Amino acid sequence: MLKRILIVDDEPAIRDMVAFALRRGEYEPVHAGDARQAQTAIAERVPDLILLDWMLPGTSGLELARRWRREALTRDIPIIMLTARGEENDRVGGLEAGVDDYVVKPFSARELLARIRAVLRRNRQEDEDGNVSVGALRIDGAAHRVYCNDTAVTIGPTEYRLLYFFMTHPDRVYSRSQLLDHVWGGSVYVEERTIDVHIRRLRKTLEPFGAQDMVQTVRGAGYRFSAAA
């Protein structure tokens, strides 16, 4: 079955161009011109990935991404933001809202398909080492779930991969470039600043459980994960 990709963009010409590229890449495109149409499409069938325009009528793509990351049905769907905004603060804002990647307009079909393949590849990686525990935190690898003192932790897919790597390599310092290689893969282009965004999101996820200090900043070197204060 072809991977289903939802295109959320209010410009029909952009949707048609992206859909053409997706069909050539052997994906199944679905169109939505605004938030309401996107919700209807998701209700009919949950897509494997969402291409989301930053500027939408009524509700911005950024607000929509935040909403989807809060809802159980859409929480784990990979999102790539389509945006004309190339400034660093805008990109960081998108990452903090929960998007997995972004493509700056104008973009080529080749670049878009490469980004889609990379995000889908990262999100389908599964753990082969089973369960792992560090301090009060525990990961059930088979169920793909995180627990703190046996209470389930709601966590995004990228933060899950980052936490899993940290917990299987505790008490060691990793630079940003090393984390990019281990968590994202050396063949995927991601800016090092992205690491800082996901570290903040991981700490925010762990904060209600009092476990945020397990993710430690080592000034001038990178990050370390440890149960020790």
N, C-alpha and C positions, 0 to 999 in steps of 0.2 A: 504494500500500500504506500502511495506517495505521501511524503510529509506535507501536512497542510499548513500553509503560512497565511496569516491574516494581515492584509495591507490596510492600515488606517491612515488615510490621507484625504483631505477635502478637494484636492485637485485631480479630476478624472484623468488628465493626460499623464500625470505622475503615476497614478495607479495602473493605467494601461501599460506604461513603459516598464514598470516593475513587474507586473504580471507576466509580460512577454518574456522578460529575463528569467523569471522563476520557472515558467514552463520549459524553457530551454535547459534549465538546470535540473529538470525532472522533479519539480515541486508542484503542489496543487495550490494555486493562489485563490484567496477569497477577499472580496472588496468590502470596505466600509468607509463612508465619507465623514462620519462623525462618531462621537462617543456612543450615541444610542444605537446606531447600526452595528458598531463593534460589539456592544453587549449582546445584541440579538444573534450575531454570528457566533459568538462564544457559547451562548446558550444552546444553539443548534448542535454544535460540535466543538469541543475544545481544540484549538490549534496547537501545532507543535512548536510554533514560534510566531511572534508578533513583530511586524515592522510598523513602527509608530511615529507619525509626524509630530514634530514639536509644536507647530502652530495649528490648532484645530478650532473650528467655531464652537462657541459656548464653553467647552472645557478644554484646557490646554493638554497637550500630550504628557507634559510633566505631571499635572494633577491626575491624569488618567493612570499613569504608571504607578503613582503612589497608591491610588485606590486599589489597583489590581494586586499590588504587593500585600495589601491588608486582607484580601478576600481569599478564602480557602481554595475556591475553584481555579483561580488564576495565579495564585502565589508562586508557583513553580514554573510558569510558562516563561521561556526566555524572551526577552524584549530587546530589539535593536532600534534605537532612536534614529529617525531620518531628520536631519536638521541643517539649516543654513547657518546655524550659530557655531562658529569654530573656535570661539574664545575659550580659554582654559576654565574659567569660572563656570561657563555654561556647561561644559563637558562634565566637570565635577558635580554640578547640580544634577545632571541627568543620572550619573552613577549613584549619587546619594539617594535619588528617588527610587532606585532599584533596577534601572536598566542594565543589561549585561554588556552592551556595546553601543556604539553610535557610528553613523556614516554621515559625513558632511556633504551637503549638496554643493555643486553638482558632483555626482559620483558615476563611475562606470559600472556596467552590469557585471564585469569581471570582479571588481572590488566588492560589490554587494554580495555576490555568490560566495566569495572567499570568506567574508565576515559571517555569513549565515552558516556555512559549513563548520567554521571554527567554533561558533557558539553552540551549535548542535552537538559537536563532538565533545566539547567540554561538559555539557549538561548530561550526556548519556554515560559518562564514565562511572563505573561502579567499583565499589571497594571489594578487594579480594582477600583482605586480611582479617575479615570478621570484626569482632568487637574490640574496642579499645577504651581504657579508662585512665583518667588522670585526675587525681583529687576527687572532687564531687561530680565531675563531668564524666559522662559515659556515652559512647556512640555504639548504637546497634547497626553494624554494617549491613546486615542482611535486610533490615527494615528501613535503612537510610534515615534513622531518627537519632536525635540528640536528647539526652536526659541530664538533668542536674538534680542530684538527690532524689532520683526516680520521678521527677516532674518533667514532663515533656517540654522541650524548648522549641519554639517556632523560629526557624532559621531559613534564610534564603539559600539557593543552590550554590552560589559562589562562596558565601561565608561558610557553608557546610564543607566544601572542599578545602578551604583555607584552614578551618578548625581541625579537620581530619588530618591534614598534613602536620599541623602543629602538634596534635596529640600523639601522633606516631613518631614524632621527632622532638620530644620535650627537652627542655634545659639546654638547647643549642641555639646560638645566634645565627640568624639568616639575614643576609642583605636583601634589599628590595629586588635586585636582579635575580638572586637565587630563588626567592619566592615566586617570581614570575616564571622562571624555568620549571620549577617543581609543580606549581599549582595550575598555571595556565598552559605550560608547554612551550618549549623553545621556538617552535615554528609559528607561534601566534604573536602578532605585534600588539602589545599593550604598553602604554606609558607607565613608567615607574610610579608616577603620582597616583595611579589607580590603586596601588597597594595601600596607600595611606587612607584612601576612601573606604576600602573594604575592611581595613583594620578598625576604623572608627565604627563602621556598621556592626562588625563582630562584637566589639566592646559594648555597644548599645544593646545588642541582642542578649549579652550575658549579664548586663547590669542589674536587671530585676532579680537575678539569682545570686548577686554578690560575687560573681566570678569574673568580672571584667578585668580585675588586676592580674589575672593569669596571663593575659596578653600584654607583654612588657616591651616598652621601648628601650633599646640600648643606644644611647646617644652616640651618633657618629658611626654606628655599625649596622643597625637594622632592628629586628624584632626577635623576641624570644618568648616561648610559651613555657610556663612553669607553675606548679602548684605552690611553690615556695614564694613568700612575699619578697 
